[in-house]
Structure formats: structure tokens, C-alpha cells
């Protein structure tokens, strides 16, 4: 057995499993506990073995000291988690947020919503997306919230989105009449959703006075969805931080408006509360960001290639990772912003090389940059990945514009982030067309709007069509970007060389050397650095 005892093999397997688990934390709590478990395993193993040879008293004292240290660590960890929970559960802040955004902790309350989709009819600011598709996306946002019912939806042409009352006087009276007529029929209406990125304070105030209903914009509705889907502490902290720019902008608009006064006026103590809250949130997220950097460094040390999966929200990113890794525990959901945490999932390439697939937050058009910037720390894992898989929903009528939006957003994030020498080069990006099982003629999908051939891998994460071919392409890109190479190395049978290769490279096959019964031919995938290290240890020294 290559000089390894059964006990040492079992020990290595256990350690590897514990370390691999540490690559998939969903929040700092899990990360810390994984780290502690790893340390505890090493410590227990060390002192259990040494007790055979050393006095029991000394070993016992050491074990007590270790146990005491872990108890202290647990107490510190619990205190940190309690502080973060208190930061999230702040009643004074909830009052201010509810006034400014109409968001509430009671997300599961029934809402009866009127959707109004404004769109510019002509001019340079006209949206390239059709008004019908814009309205469909607005409806999908509302449907992402349970017990939110769409009672009425309309698309309304406007000349500009910057007017104080947003709509012309005649159109505003028309909308008011439609809403009142619906109410007179007995239909309960609880709020109006204006599908525009952010409404100014003046616009909201005017519309609420006319409609006599609370008015929400896309920022408010998306925050409500994010609150619902935020599970880990990191996601909750990011959502909490994402709310603050909106509240400050509403206060600023109110103070600059001619009417002044009114609904969300902040006292000095409330302003100080918001400033302190923002400071604490940024500090907590900076701590989590440093732990993410620690995890990335560990992956670099272990030479794990990283493949980030990005795309428009609900394009099928999680479904694709499940298909690539065959990880049955993954449960994709047909919802907008279903994934808020970047999670790592281990998978094997056809060459037996282990890679980590990073599931990321989805993008969406007409979302203010202040909302996206709060997730930059999370998206760093994607921007720093070796290969980026851009998933596109080929069954969506607006697929081309969704793809362009993701590419623009990624480009902006690459410019803002700390990405070292990582450039968004075509070699790092694989374009994947998903959901082809929902398309009538997939062959037409390879042509763009100008009739030219696209470099696009067409797959279905549900039926697995094209997934194996995509795996081969991922393998080719990973080997090229990470400067790995395939080769066959001849090593002595049962020597240290074979054990070293299994530990430091991906061994795809081993067979007896037909010309020498004492040798093995080992097929490996190995980095240039590890190859030089192998030569130094086993070839030059031998010479």
C-alpha cells in the first residue's frame, strides 16, 4: 500500500473531507465552525496518538487547555452572532425604512397590487426592450413575493421619466379613474407598483396623493424580495446595507423639494442611528470579506480551479451547477433572486481534475447601482474566478438584451473591484444557452439578430442535453487559463512518486509499463509549478 498504513489513509480521508466542507460556507458562522472543527480534529488526533508515549497527566492538561480555548471561541462567536442579529432586528430602523420604502418585516401579509409600467415612446432614452416584456418582468417581480396578488397591470407611454408627477395631467387623471373604478367594483387594492428603478420623493408624494394608496418602485419591491430570500447572516447584512442609499436619497429629495416637510422627516437621533447603522454594517461586511479572501487563498494554496457561474436572474445558474456536479442536495427554484449567497460546489472534470463551481447572485435590468454595489464583496468570487460561465435563458424573448446587461454590469464591476491582473478576456468566458428544451427550434439559436453565428454552447440543465460537451469545454478552458498540462509520467511501482502525484496532481489513469514490470505509467493533469517541484524532488536528486 505504498508504505501507508490503514490508519494514516483513514486519517487523510477524514481531514480532506473536513477541509473540503470548509470551502462551502454560507455565512461567517459556518466558516468559523468549519475552521474550529478542522483545528479540533488535528488537536484531538495529535494528543490521542501522543498519549501512548507520554504521561497521561500532561496529555490531560493539554486537552483541557484545548477544550477551554474552544469554549472561549464558541462564546466569542455567539456574541458576534448576537450583535449581528441585533443589528438586523432594529425596531427604530424598521420604522424609518417602512416610512421611506413601504417595506415591512411582515412580508407574508396579503397585498393586492396595481402595476404601472411607464416607458418612453421615442428618443435616445427609449428602452430597447419592448414595453410588453418590461411589464412581464414587473409582474414576475410581484409574483416572487408569496401572497402578493396582481389585481391590475398597465403599460403607460411617457415622454420622460423625470417629471415631478411622472405622468402628464390628463394621463394621471385617467389612471386615477381606472383605479377608482376597480375599487368601486369591490376589488381590494393595497398598493401601486410603479416599475421604475427609483422614484424621487416628489414623484412618490404626488402619486400617493392622487391614488390615495402607498406607491412602491422597483428598488422597494426588489428589497422586499431580497429580505424574503436572505437566509444567511451575510445575505441579511448585505440587504440591510442595500436599503440605506435609498432612504438617504429619499431624505435628500425631500429636503430639496419645494414643499419640504412631511412623511419621512428624520430627527437628529434617527440620522445618527442611520449613520451608525451604516458604519456597523460596513464593518461587519468587511470582516466577512476578509474571511472570503482567506478562503480564496486556501483554494489557491490547494490549487483548486474556480469556475464562476453568472447570469441574469432566473436564467438557470443553480440548475446548471447541479447538472455539472450531480449534487442532489441543490434545489433550484423558479424565482427571481432565489440565490443571494455565493456558494461553492465541488465537481470533477472528465480528466478527474477537481474544480469549484461558484453559484452567484443574479443580475436584473433597471436596478440602481447602489443596490448592486452592496453585493460587490460577494461577486468578487465570480470576478476573480479562473473561468466564468455566463448562463442565458434562451427561452426568454428578451434574451439578447439580458445578455448585454450582464456583460455591461460585469464590465463595470471589474473596473470597480480589486481584481488584480484579472481581465474580462474572451478566453475566460464561456457563453451558455440554457433551457433549449423550451425552444421550438434550437438550431436557430446559434444565429444572432444580424444572422451571424454565435459562440454559444446550447444545453438544457433539466434534460442534460449538451452538458457533457460543456464539461469538455470547461475542462479545456480551465487547463489553458490555469496553465495545466496533460502528460504521462513513468514512476517506480510502490514508490513515493506515485503518492506525491496523487496528492499534488489529478491522476486520470495508471497502468503497468509494458517494457518494465517495476514501473507504472501514470497519466496526470499537473500545473507547471508542481511539475517543476516533482522534477526537483524525484528526478534531479536521483541524478
N, C-alpha and C positions, 0 to 999 in steps of 0.2 A: 504493500500500500504506500509506496514512495516514502517510506520512513515515517509515516504519520500514524499515530495511534488512533483508535476509535474515539477515545475521549477528546483528543485535540480536534478531530474532524467535527464532532458534535458541537464543540465549543465555538469553532469558527462559523458554523452554520447559524448558531444562535446569535452570535454577535452581528453577523451580516444582516439577519432579519431585523434586529433591533435598530441597526443603523439605517436600513432602507425605510423603515417606518418613519424615521425622523425626517425623511425628505418630503412627507406629505402632511405637514401641519396645516390646520385651517385657522389657527389663531395662535397667539403667543402662549396661551395656556397649554395647548397641546405640544408646542415646540419645547417649552420648558420641561414638561413631564417626560417627553421622549428623551431629552438630554439627561434628565435625572435617572431615568430607567437604565440608559446606557452606562452612565457612571456607576450606578448601583450594581449592575451586573458585573462590571470589571472588578469593583471593590470586593464583592462577595466571593467571586471566583478566586481572587488573589489570596484572601485571608483564609478561605476554606482549604486551599491547597497548602498554604504555609503552615497551617495548624498541625500538619502531620509531623513537621520537623521542629517547630518552635513551641515554647511553653504555652499552655492554654491560657494562662493569666494575661500574658502580653497580647495574645490574639484577641482575647475577650475585650480588653481595654480598647484596642483599636476598633473593634466592631461597634462598641458603644459610642466611641467618638464619631464614627461614620454615621451611625443611626441618629445621633444628636444633630449632626450637621444637616442631614436630610430633613429632619423635623423643622429646623430653623428655615431651611429653604422653602418648605411647604407653607410655613406661616407667612413668610415674606411674599410668596406667590399668591396666597389667599388675600393678603392685604392689598396687593396690587390689583387683583381682580375686583375686589370690593370697591376700590377707588374708581375704577373704570365703570363699574355698574352705577355708582352714584352719579358719575358724570353723565351717563346716558339717561338715567331716571331723575331728571331735574324738573320739578313742577313749575318753578318760576320761569324757566326757559320754555317749557311747553306752552305756557300762557302766551308768551310773546310770539312763538312760532305759529300757534293756532291763529292769532290775530293777523299776522303778516301773510301766511301761506294757506290758511284754511286746512292745514294738515292736523291730524289728531292721532293719538295713541289708539283710539277706538276704530282701527282700520276696518274691522269686520262689520261695522254698522251698515245698515242698508242705505244706499244712495240712489236717487233717481236723477239721471244726468241728461242735460241738454248739451249736445256737442255742436259747436260752430267752428267750421274750418275756413278761415279767411285765406284768400290767395290773390296775388297781384295779377291783374289781367294782362298787362304788357309792360315793356320797358326792360332795362338792364337788370332789375331786381326780380324779374319774374322767375319763379322756381321751375327748374327743368322737369320736375316731377308733376304728373297730371294731378289736377285737383281731386279726382276720384280716388287716386292712390293715397294722397295725403289724408283724405277723410278716412280711408280704410285703416291707415296706421293710427290715427287718433282713436278710432273705435277699438282697435286692438289694445291700445294703452288702457282704456277704461275696462275692457274685459279681463285684463290681467289682475284686476282687483276683485276678489270674491264679493258677491252681493252688491256690486255696483251695476245698476241696470241702465241701459241706454233707452231713454224714452223718446228722444227726438234728435236727429242729426242732420245738419245742413252745411252746404258749402256756399260761401258768400264772396263774390268778387269785390276787391277794393283797389283803389289807386295807389295807396301807400299803407304801410303798417305803422306809421309814426304819428298819425293823427291822435289828438287827445282822447277823442271818443271812439277811435279806431274806424268806425263806420260813418258814412255820411248821415245827415239828419233824417232824410227820408228812409234810408235802409234801416236805421236804428229803430224808427217808429214801426216799420214793417216787422222787424224781429220781435219787438215788444208785443205787437199784436198777435203774432204766431204763438209766442209763449203763453200769453194770457188766454188765448183761445184753447190751448191744450189743457191749461189748468182748469178752465171752466167745464171741460168735459169730465172732470174728476180725476185726471191723471196727476199723481203727486210728483212735483218737481222740487229737488232739494239743492241743486247747484247747476251752474253753467260752466262748461269747459270750453274755453277759447283756445284752440290748438295753435298757439303762437309761442315761441321759445320762452320769452319773458314779457309780461305786461308791465308797463310802468304803473306807479302808484296812481297817477292821474287817470290812466285808462281804466284801471280796476274800479276806482271810486265812481267814475262816471257810469260805467256799465252796471255796477251793482245798484246804483240809484235808479237807473232806468228799468232794469229787470226785476228789482227787488228780490234778488237771490244772490248768494255768495258766488263769486267768479274765481275760477282757477285757470292757470296757464299750464303749459307743458312742464315747466320746471316743477311746479307744485305737484302735479299728478305723478311725474317720474319719482320725485322724492317719496311720495306715498307708496309707490311700488317698491322702491328700494328699502323703505322701512319694513315692508312686509317680508321681503326676501332676505334681509340681513340676518344671518344666523350666528356667525362667529363674532367675537368681540371686535376683531379688526374691521369687519364689514360695518358693524354698527358705528364704530368711531368714524369711519370714512363718510358714512351717510350723514352723521351728525355734523361733521365739518362742512359737508357739501351744502347744508342748509343755510349756513351763516352768510355767505356772499349775497344770497337772495334777500335775506332780512335786511342787511345793511343797505342794499340797493333800494329797497322799498322806503327805508327811513330817509335816505338821501333824496329820493324823488319827492317824498312828502315835504321835506324841509325846503326844497327848491320850488315847490309848486306855489301858484299864486294864492290858492285857498288856504294852504297850510293846515295846521291843527289836525284834529281828528283821531282816526281809529287806532293807529299804531304808534302814537306818540310814546317815546321812551323816557322814563325818568333817568336821572343820573345813576342811580343804583342799578337799573336794568342795563344801561350802557356798559357800566363796569362789569356786570355779570357776563354780558356777551363777550367783552374783550378778554376777561379771564378764562371763559369757556374756550374761546378760540385758541388761546395760548396753551391751555392744558391739552386740548385735542391734538394740536400740532406736536407737542412734546411726546405724547403717548404714541402717535403715529411715527415719530422719528425713532423712538425706541423699537417699535415693530419693524421699521425699515432697516435698522441696523441688524436685527435678527435675520431678516430676509437676506441681507448681504452676507451674513455668516453662513447661511445655508448655501448660497451660491458659491462661496469659497470652498465649502466642503465638497460640493459637486465637482468643482474644478480640480480639487485635490484627488478625487476619486476618478477623474476623467470621464464623468458621465456626460455624454452629449445631450443637449437640451433642445427639444422641438416645441415651439410655442404654437398654439392653435388659436387664431384670431378670426374675427368676422363680425358682421352685422348681428344685432341681437336676434335670436331665434333662427339663425342660419343652420344650426345643427352641429355646433362645435363639440358639445359633450357627447352626442351620438357618435360622431366620428372617432373621438378618443376611445369610446367603448368598443367600436369596431376594430380599431388598430391594436388595442391592448387585450381585448377579450376579458376585460374586467367587469364581471357580472354585477358587482355592487353599485356601479354607476347607474343612476336612474335619470335619464334625460327628461325634461319637462317642456311641453309645448307652450311656453310662456315667454313674454318679453322680460329681459333682465333676470332670468332664472338663476344665473351664476354671477355672484358678486365677489367671490374669493378666487384667487389664482391658486389652483391645487395641482400637485404633481402626481403623475400616474406612470408607473414603470411599465415598459414594454420591450419586446425583443424584435430586432430587425431580422430578416431572413438569414443574415450572416452570423446570427447569435449574439450580436452586439446589443447590450442593454442601453436603452435611451429613456429619458424622462419627457413625457408629454405634459405641457403646461396648459391647463384649461383657464381661459381668461374672461374678463368682463366684456360683454357685447357692446358694440357701438350703435348709435342712433343719430339720425339727422335732426337738425333744429334743436339741439340740446346746447345750452350756453356753455362756453369754455370753463366757467367757474365750477360747473358740476363735474366735468371730465377731469379737471386738474386735481381734484381731491383723490382720484384713483390712479394718479401717475405713479405713486410708490408701488402700487400693486402691478401696474402694467410694465414696470421695469423688467420683471422676469421675462416678459414677452420681447421687449426691445433688446435685451441682452442675450437672447437665445441664439443658438448656432444656426438653426433653420426656423423659418416662420411659415406655417401652413395657413393660407388665407382661404377660409371656407365661405362659399357663396351659395345662396339659396336659388337654384336655377328654376324652381317652380314659381318664384315671385316675379310678378310683371315688372317690378322696378329694380330688377337685379343689377343692371348696369350702373344705375345711379348709386345703389347701395355699395357696390364695389368701389366706385370712385370716392365715396365719402370715407370709407375705411382707409383707403390709400392716403387721402389728404390728412386724415386725423393721425395716422401713424407717422406720416412725414413731419407734422407739427410736434408730436411727442418726441420724436427722435431729435429734433432741434432743441427742445426744452430740457430733455433729460440728460443725465450724466451717463453717456453711453460709451465713453472711452473711444476706441477706434472702430466701433461697430457702425457701419454704414448700411443703409437700407438698399443693398445691391440686389439686382435680379437673381443672382446666384443663391441668395439666402431665402428667397421667397418661392413657395410652391402654390400656384393658384388651383383651387379645387372646386369643382362644380358639384354641389351636393343635391340630393332629393331628385335625381333624374327619374326615379320610379314614378314621380308625379307629373312627368312631362310627356306629352304625346309623342313627339319625335325628337329623341335626344341627339340625333345626328346634326340637327340644325343648330344646336347649342354651341358648336365649335366655331361658328361664324359670329363676328361682332356686328355692330349696327352698320358698319361700312362694307360688310360682306367679306372681311378678311379673316384668315384663320387665327384662332386664339390658342395660346399655350395654356390649355386648361385640362386638368385631369377630371373626367366625369365619373362620379361614383354615386352609390346610394348607401348611406350608412345603415339603412333598415334592411335592405336585401343583400348587402355586402358586394354588390356588383362593382368591379373596378377597385376594390380595397387592396387586393394583393398587388396589383400593378402600382398603386400609390405607395405601398410599403417599399417596393423596389426603388421607386424614385426617391423616397425619403432616405433610404439607405445610400443611394448614390450621392445625394447632396450632403448628407452627414459626413461620409467618408472624405469627400472633397474639401468641405469647409473646415473640418477638424484635422485635416492633413493626416488621415489614417490610410493605411495600405494593407492589401491582402498579400500574404506570402506563405510559403511552406518552409518550415524550419526543421532541420534534422537534429534530434536530441537523443541522448543516451536513454535506454529503457530504464525507468525507475530512478532517474537522476533528479537533481534539484532543478534542472532547467524546465522540466515539464510542470512542476509545481509552481514555479515562478511565472510561467506563461499563463497558467490558469488564473493566477491572482492578478496579473497586470495587463492581460490582453483578452480578447474574445477568441476563444478556441472553437473553431467551427467543426473540425474533424481531426481525428488522429488515427493513423494506420501503421502497421509494421512496415519497415523498409524492406522491400523485396531483395535488395542487394546486401543487407546486413541485418541479421536477426537480433542484434543487440541495440538497434536503433529504431526510433519512431519518426514518422513523417507527420508533423503537426501543422495543420492549416490554421492560420491566425489572422485576425484583424488587429493591427497594432499602430500606435502613434509613433512618429519619428523619434520623439524623446525617449519613449520606452524601448524602442529598438536599439538606440544607442546605448541605453543603460544595460540591456541584455548583452550586447556585444562586449561592453566593458567588464561585466561580471563573469561571463562564461566563455568568451572567445579569446580576448586579448590576454586575460590572465592565464588561460591554458597555454597560450603560446609562450 
